[in-house]
Amino acid sequence: MTVTDARSDPQVQDAIKQLFYGSAPERCHSLATMWQQIEPLFQLVDDIHPDGRIILDAGAYRYVRFNHRALRAFWIAGHAAWEAYRLVAESPDLQQLDMSRFTALIAAFEQAIGSDDPTVEPLPAGVAEPGVYPDKQADPQGRATAELATIAAAWALLHEFRHIRHQQEGTGSVSGSREDKHREELSCDEFATNFLLERISEYAVTEGVDVELVRQKRQLGIYFGLFAVTLLAKDKWQASDSHPSVQDRLDAVRAIMEPTKNELAAAIAHVAFATLGQQWPGTPNLYNIRRSETTEDIQ
């Protein structure tokens, strides 16, 4: 990671806090405590950057960098994941799936990460600009998808937040072995997942809502975060020196959620990943099964 000129003013810090608070309101106090202890500094860098197009990393004991392109990618990926499920769930004929909208969303995702200015790349009809939340009554699916995409982005940034803590605790693995680096990545996924899930009962009681509905939404948002990771890692899903395979990450997160698994969230995620496998053969999938079996599940 290279620390360069970047926006790190209070407005950026407040925006990230609000992203976390909005995704897990019950964690406001614990997040404030961690913020005081760790003193992270979130940096918004340019979309055109010498370190790459997607900037989402952590280093130097307190810096978490991101760019608009990365957040836009998670937003579009969330909509693509929902569409991948919707087209199967609402199709009258599973032998004649209309993949056109899903294909358009995948194309929009690739345009966003490949364009010099992702904000000028058009989004498919019905997809609001990042951060715009459709009215619940007029467009309930659009609103739900936007909220799930937000949770997905929060999960990704919480992952980076944990990297900072590892560095400050002396448990970071920058100079460690391949296995140490993989272990840290999985640890960061675990932290982000547990942060969003482990105290949802408090939120449900406070708001007077069904805890299982909260669990369903949060677990699905996490799966959508991994769906975005899968899209970003296209054709590079295998393990590297620095990261475990995307399939290993997906399996590890699924195992964390297994004891309190929400069946509908798991089913939606399974269909979303399976649908992606129709477009991109060889993609990771929720239950780590062969593509032929996944195809049969869709059809």
N, C-alpha and C positions, 0 to 999 in steps of 0.2 A: 504494500500500500504506500502511495506517495501522498504526503500531506501538501496540498496546493491551496491557492486562494479559493475560498468558498464562502458561501453565505452561512453564517453560524449565529446570526442575530437572534434576539429573543423571540421574534415572530416564528422563526424556524423551530426553535425549541418548544414553543407553545403549541405549534401545529402537531409535532410528534407526540407531545403529551396528550393532546386532545384525541389523537388517533388511538392511543393506548387506552385512555379513559373511556372513549366511546365504545371500544371493543370489549372492555371488561370493566364496567363501572365499579364493581365491587372491589377492585384492586387499587383504587385511588390512593388509599393510605399507604399500602405496602409499596406502591410504585414511587410515591413521594419520598419514602424512607430510602429506597434503593437509589433514587436520584441524588439524594444528599450524600450517601455513602460513596457512590461511584463517580459522581460529577461528570456524566457523559456530555459530550459536545457533538450534537448532530450537525453535519455539514451538507448543505445542498450544493452540489457541484454542477458544472455545465454538462449538457447532453453530449457535446463534442469534447472529449477528454482524452489525454494521452494514455490513460490506463485502460481505456476500452469504452464501449458504448453503454453497457449496463454497469453502473456503479452501485454496488450494495455490499459494503465491507466494513470491517472494523480493525483498528490498530492503534499503536502509539499510546496504549493504556487508557484512552478516553474518547477517541474519535470514531464516530460512525458516519460513514459517507453514503450518500444516495443521490440519485438524480431523478428528474422528472420522468425520464424515459423508463426507469425501473418501475416507478409507481404506475405509470401508464400501462406497462406490460402486465402488472398484476391485476389491474382493473379490467383490461381486455380479457385476460386469461380467466378471470372469474366469470365473465359473461359467456365465454366459450365453454367453460365447464358446465354451466347451467344449461346452455343450449344443447350440449351433448346429451344431457339427461332428458331434457324436455322433448327433443325430437323422437326419442324412443318411447317415453311415457305417453305422449299424446298421439302417436302414430296409429292409424287404424289398421295398418298392414306392416308388420315388421320385416316383411320381405321387400318392401318398397319404401325404404326410409328416404325422406327428403333431406339430404345433407347440405343443401345449398347455403342455408344461413350459417351453419356450423363452419363450413368451408370458408365463408366470407369472414367470419370472426378470426379464424386461424390466419387468413391472409392479412387481416388488419393487424393482428399481433406481429406478424413478420415484417410488415411495413413499418410499424412503430419502432421496432428494434433496429431496423436497417436504415431508416431515414435520417438524414442530417438534422431535420427538424420534425420530430414525431408529432408535434401538436398540429401540424398542417395536414397530416394524413387523415383522410375521412374515416369515421367510424360507421359501421353498418347502421341502417335505419333502426331506430328504437333503442340504440345504446347512447346513454347520456355521456357527456364529458365527465372525466374523472372528478369525483367530489360532488357531482350533482345527483340528488336522490329523488327519483320520481315520486309522485304522490301515491300514498298507499292505496287509496280508494280507486284512483284512475288506472294505476298500473302496478298491481300488487307484485307481479313477478319481477318487474323491473326494479322495484324498490327492494325486494328481497335479495335480488342478485347484486345490487349495488352494495348492500350491507354485508353480504358474504365476501365480496371482493375487498371490502375495507378490512374485514377481519383477516383475510389472507395476507394483505400487506402488513398489518400489524404483527402477525405471526412472523413474517420474514424479518422485520426490524427488531422484534424481540429476540430472535435468534442472534442477530448481530450484537445486541445489548449484552447478551450472555458472554460473547467473546471478550468484551471489555472486562467483565468481571473475572474471567479466567486469567487474563493478563495481569490484572491487579492482584489476584490471589497467588500468582506464581504457578498456576496450573495450565497456562497456555502452552501450545505445542508448536509454535512457529519453527523452532529449531529441533523439534522432536522427530521421532520416527514416523513412518507412514501410518502405522497403527495408532500412534498417539494423536496424530492429526485427525484420523477418522473418528477416534473416540471423542475428541473435542467437538467435532461437527455434530455427532449424534447427541452429545450432551446439550448443545445449544438448541437442537430441535426439541429435546425433552423439556428444557426450561420453557421455551416458548409455548409448547403444548400444555404443560401443566399450569403455566401462568393463566392461560385463557380458560382452563377447565376446572381447576381444583377447588374453587370457591363459588361455583355458580349457584349452589344452593342458597347462599347468602343473598345473591341478587334476586333469585326467584322469590324468596320470602319477602324481601324489601318491596319488590314491585308487585307482589301478589300474582305471579304468573306460574305456569306449570314448569317445574324444573326440567322436565324431559324435553320440552320445547326449546328451552335455553340450551340444553346440552346438544340437541339436534343442530341448532344453528351454529354453535361454536365449533362442534366437530366437523361440520360440513365446511365452515370457513377455513379450518386448518387443512382439510383435504384439498380445498381449492388453492391454498398456498402451495401445496405440493404439486398440484396440477400446473401451476405457473412455473415452478422449478423444472418440471418435466419439459414444458415448452421451451424454456430458456436453454435447456441442456440438449436440445435436439441433436440426435445422432452421437451424443457424448454422454450417454446414460451410464456407462460403465464406471468403475472406480478409477480414480486418479491418485497421484501421490498425495494430494491435499484433501480430497473428498471421497467418502464412500460412494458406492453406486447409488443412483436415485432409487433403485428398487430396494436397497438396504435401508435407505432413509424412510421410504414409504412403509416398509415392513416394521421398522422400529416404532414409528409413530402409531401405526395401527395396533401394535402390541400394547403401547401405553394406554390406548383408549379401550382396549378389549374388555377389561373388567366392567366398564360402564358404557359399553358400546350402545349407541343409538342405532337401531336397526335401519331406520329410514335413511339416516345420514350415510351409513355404510353402503346401502343399496344405491343411493344416488351417486355416490363417489365411484362405486364399482362400474356403473353404467357409463359415467363420464369418461373414465379411463379406458374402458372397453371401446367406446365410440372413437376415442382418439386413436386407438390401435387400428381402427379401420382406415384411418388416414395415414398414419405413420406406423407401419409394422415394426414390431420389436420394442414398442414403448413399454415402460414399467406399467404394472397394473396392481389393483388393490390386493388381490389374493395371490400374486406371483404365480400365475398359471400360464400355460402355453397359449399362444395367440389363437390356435385353432379352437381351444375350449372357450376362450373369450368371445370369439366370433359366434359360436353356437349359442352362447348366452344372449347375445343381442338378437339374433335371428329367431 
